[in-house]
């Protein structure tokens, strides 16, 4: 698949958009690094800075380890390709355009089919936090019922209604979705949510009686963990990982 270099992109790409492209490409590479991928499927999208109806998405067919700032595709809320000639995946457009169109406080949307999130998506009781770090998600999870592969634009209204004003959602019998005002915020939410799902699944697998913390301690912990924007401390470290591993995401 042919890809463009920075200098070959449309001259209208602003410095702010280029930085968003670099950060989004980094998020794809980090998702690959942490094992959040399912072949060439799933998506992380970022709103184009200064716009209300444009966002960046991966080209369908590229692995997360192949995503660069310049081969991301810019589309609008109607699915029209504005920059880049690559194909995009329809379910990615359906899910992500729904959120970007309805939540103007959201700069990034991340959707994964990582193993533990998929397991929890199948549990009738849904997500249950059992451990300190998991309590950040206490009473903070939205749910969306499975409707089949997300190829129907009518589903967008129900998806955003179910998400409401929350930043994390379990897509029933499907996977996880996180959103945030920034790319680092959405990514760190996803990292922590997938890990919280892992703790839940592993705890259930022991077959032992599970201890739940006192409600006052859960509330206190959740309030502390959810104070302020996520990702500010973690993101620079994660970028250093990529710099050592493969800095080509910046191209």
NORPEKA-V564791 format. One record per residue. N is the residue number from 0. RES is the residue in one letter. SS is DSSP state (alpha for helix, beta for strand, coil for the rest). NEAR is the number of other C-alpha atoms within 10 Angstrom. D_CENTER is the distance of its C-alpha to the mean C-alpha in Angstrom with 1 decimal. Layout:
BEGIN
n & res & ss & near & d_center
N & RES & SS & NEAR & D_CENTER
N & RES & SS & NEAR & D_CENTER
END
This chain:
BEGIN
n & res & ss & near & d_center
0 & X & coil & 8 & 24.5
1 & X & coil & 7 & 25.7
2 & X & coil & 16 & 23.5
3 & X & coil & 16 & 24.5
4 & X & coil & 12 & 25.1
5 & X & alpha & 16 & 24.5
6 & X & alpha & 9 & 28.1
7 & X & alpha & 9 & 27.9
8 & X & coil & 15 & 25.2
9 & X & coil & 12 & 26.6
10 & X & coil & 8 & 28.4
11 & X & coil & 7 & 26.7
12 & X & coil & 12 & 23.5
13 & X & coil & 13 & 23.7
14 & X & alpha & 10 & 23.2
15 & X & alpha & 12 & 20.3
16 & X & alpha & 19 & 18.6
17 & X & alpha & 18 & 19.4
18 & X & alpha & 15 & 17.9
19 & X & alpha & 24 & 14.6
20 & X & alpha & 29 & 14.9
21 & X & alpha & 20 & 15.7
22 & X & alpha & 22 & 12.9
23 & X & alpha & 30 & 10.3
24 & X & alpha & 30 & 12.5
25 & X & alpha & 28 & 12.5
26 & X & alpha & 27 & 8.8
27 & X & alpha & 25 & 9.6
28 & X & alpha & 26 & 12.7
29 & X & alpha & 20 & 11.5
30 & X & alpha & 21 & 9.2
31 & X & alpha & 17 & 12.6
32 & X & alpha & 16 & 14.6
33 & X & coil & 10 & 13.1
34 & X & coil & 11 & 13.4
35 & X & coil & 22 & 10.0
36 & X & coil & 23 & 11.3
37 & X & beta & 14 & 13.6
38 & X & coil & 11 & 16.0
39 & X & coil & 16 & 15.0
40 & X & beta & 18 & 12.7
41 & X & coil & 20 & 9.1
42 & X & beta & 24 & 7.1
43 & X & beta & 26 & 5.1
44 & X & beta & 30 & 7.4
45 & X & beta & 28 & 9.5
46 & X & beta & 31 & 12.6
47 & X & coil & 24 & 15.8
48 & X & coil & 16 & 17.6
49 & X & coil & 10 & 20.5
50 & X & coil & 10 & 19.6
51 & X & coil & 16 & 18.8
52 & X & coil & 15 & 18.4
53 & X & beta & 23 & 16.9
54 & X & beta & 28 & 13.6
55 & X & beta & 27 & 12.8
56 & X & beta & 25 & 11.5
57 & X & coil & 30 & 12.5
58 & X & coil & 24 & 16.0
59 & X & coil & 18 & 16.5
60 & X & coil & 15 & 18.4
61 & X & coil & 15 & 17.2
62 & X & coil & 17 & 15.8
63 & X & alpha & 28 & 13.0
64 & X & alpha & 19 & 16.0
65 & X & alpha & 17 & 17.6
66 & X & coil & 26 & 15.2
67 & X & coil & 26 & 17.0
68 & X & coil & 25 & 17.0
69 & X & coil & 22 & 19.7
70 & X & coil & 28 & 18.6
71 & X & coil & 26 & 15.5
72 & X & beta & 22 & 16.6
73 & X & beta & 25 & 17.1
74 & X & beta & 22 & 17.5
75 & X & beta & 21 & 18.4
76 & X & coil & 18 & 17.7
77 & X & coil & 13 & 20.4
78 & X & coil & 15 & 18.9
79 & X & coil & 10 & 21.6
80 & X & beta & 17 & 21.0
81 & X & beta & 14 & 22.1
82 & X & beta & 17 & 21.8
83 & X & coil & 18 & 21.7
84 & X & coil & 16 & 23.5
85 & X & coil & 19 & 21.1
86 & X & coil & 12 & 20.1
87 & X & coil & 19 & 16.7
88 & X & coil & 18 & 15.6
89 & X & alpha & 16 & 16.6
90 & X & alpha & 17 & 14.1
91 & X & alpha & 22 & 11.2
92 & X & alpha & 22 & 13.5
93 & X & alpha & 21 & 14.3
94 & X & alpha & 24 & 11.1
95 & X & alpha & 27 & 9.6
96 & X & alpha & 25 & 13.2
97 & X & alpha & 21 & 13.8
98 & X & alpha & 24 & 11.4
99 & X & alpha & 25 & 12.3
100 & X & alpha & 19 & 15.8
101 & X & alpha & 15 & 16.2
102 & X & coil & 18 & 14.4
103 & X & coil & 13 & 16.0
104 & X & coil & 13 & 14.8
105 & X & coil & 20 & 11.2
106 & X & coil & 23 & 10.7
107 & X & beta & 27 & 7.0
108 & X & beta & 28 & 4.6
109 & X & beta & 26 & 1.3
110 & X & beta & 27 & 4.3
111 & X & beta & 23 & 6.7
112 & X & coil & 21 & 10.4
113 & X & coil & 21 & 11.2
114 & X & alpha & 17 & 14.8
115 & X & alpha & 21 & 15.1
116 & X & alpha & 29 & 12.3
117 & X & alpha & 20 & 14.2
118 & X & alpha & 20 & 17.4
119 & X & alpha & 26 & 16.7
120 & X & alpha & 26 & 15.7
121 & X & coil & 16 & 19.3
122 & X & coil & 13 & 21.0
123 & X & coil & 9 & 23.1
124 & X & coil & 8 & 22.8
125 & X & coil & 14 & 19.0
126 & X & coil & 26 & 17.5
127 & X & coil & 20 & 20.3
128 & X & coil & 20 & 19.9
129 & X & coil & 19 & 22.8
130 & X & coil & 16 & 22.5
131 & X & alpha & 14 & 22.3
132 & X & alpha & 16 & 18.7
133 & X & alpha & 24 & 17.6
134 & X & alpha & 24 & 19.5
135 & X & alpha & 25 & 16.9
136 & X & alpha & 20 & 15.5
137 & X & coil & 16 & 19.0
138 & X & coil & 13 & 19.3
139 & X & coil & 14 & 15.8
140 & X & beta & 19 & 14.2
141 & X & beta & 19 & 14.4
142 & X & beta & 19 & 15.3
143 & X & beta & 18 & 15.5
144 & X & coil & 14 & 18.3
145 & X & coil & 14 & 18.1
146 & X & coil & 13 & 19.9
147 & X & coil & 9 & 19.9
148 & X & coil & 9 & 17.9
149 & X & coil & 16 & 16.1
150 & X & coil & 16 & 18.7
151 & X & coil & 13 & 20.5
152 & X & coil & 16 & 19.9
153 & X & coil & 11 & 21.6
154 & X & alpha & 14 & 18.7
155 & X & alpha & 20 & 16.7
156 & X & alpha & 13 & 19.0
157 & X & alpha & 14 & 18.8
158 & X & alpha & 20 & 15.0
159 & X & alpha & 19 & 15.0
160 & X & alpha & 14 & 18.1
161 & X & alpha & 16 & 16.6
162 & X & alpha & 22 & 13.7
163 & X & coil & 15 & 16.4
164 & X & coil & 12 & 15.8
165 & X & coil & 15 & 13.5
166 & X & coil & 21 & 10.1
167 & X & beta & 23 & 9.2
168 & X & beta & 25 & 10.3
169 & X & beta & 26 & 11.8
170 & X & beta & 26 & 12.5
171 & X & coil & 21 & 16.0
172 & X & coil & 19 & 17.2
173 & X & coil & 23 & 13.9
174 & X & beta & 23 & 10.8
175 & X & beta & 25 & 8.0
176 & X & beta & 28 & 5.7
177 & X & beta & 25 & 4.8
178 & X & beta & 31 & 6.1
179 & X & beta & 26 & 8.5
180 & X & coil & 19 & 11.5
181 & X & coil & 22 & 10.7
182 & X & alpha & 26 & 8.4
183 & X & alpha & 24 & 9.8
184 & X & alpha & 23 & 9.3
185 & X & alpha & 28 & 5.6
186 & X & alpha & 28 & 5.8
187 & X & alpha & 20 & 8.9
188 & X & alpha & 22 & 8.1
189 & X & alpha & 28 & 6.1
190 & X & alpha & 14 & 9.1
191 & X & alpha & 15 & 11.5
192 & X & alpha & 27 & 10.6
193 & X & alpha & 24 & 10.9
194 & X & alpha & 16 & 14.1
195 & X & alpha & 26 & 15.3
196 & X & alpha & 26 & 15.2
197 & X & alpha & 18 & 17.1
198 & X & alpha & 19 & 19.7
199 & X & alpha & 21 & 20.2
200 & X & alpha & 18 & 20.8
201 & X & alpha & 12 & 23.1
202 & X & alpha & 15 & 24.9
203 & X & alpha & 12 & 25.7
204 & X & alpha & 9 & 26.9
205 & X & coil & 9 & 29.6
206 & X & coil & 8 & 31.4
207 & X & coil & 8 & 32.7
208 & X & coil & 8 & 32.8
209 & X & coil & 10 & 29.8
210 & X & coil & 8 & 30.4
211 & X & coil & 11 & 28.5
212 & X & coil & 13 & 28.8
213 & X & coil & 8 & 30.8
214 & X & alpha & 9 & 29.1
215 & X & alpha & 9 & 30.1
216 & X & alpha & 12 & 28.6
217 & X & alpha & 19 & 25.2
218 & X & alpha & 14 & 25.3
219 & X & alpha & 12 & 26.3
220 & X & alpha & 17 & 23.7
221 & X & alpha & 20 & 20.8
222 & X & alpha & 14 & 22.3
223 & X & alpha & 11 & 22.6
224 & X & alpha & 16 & 19.1
225 & X & coil & 13 & 17.5
226 & X & coil & 9 & 19.9
227 & X & coil & 9 & 18.6
228 & X & coil & 14 & 15.4
229 & X & coil & 20 & 13.2
230 & X & coil & 19 & 12.9
231 & X & coil & 13 & 16.3
232 & X & coil & 10 & 18.1
233 & X & alpha & 13 & 15.7
234 & X & alpha & 19 & 14.4
235 & X & alpha & 11 & 18.0
236 & X & alpha & 12 & 18.6
237 & X & alpha & 16 & 15.7
238 & X & alpha & 17 & 16.9
239 & X & alpha & 12 & 20.3
240 & X & alpha & 14 & 19.2
241 & X & alpha & 17 & 18.2
242 & X & alpha & 14 & 21.4
243 & X & alpha & 8 & 23.4
244 & X & alpha & 11 & 21.8
245 & X & coil & 12 & 21.4
246 & X & alpha & 15 & 21.2
247 & X & alpha & 17 & 21.3
248 & X & alpha & 24 & 17.7
249 & X & alpha & 20 & 19.5
250 & X & coil & 16 & 21.8
END
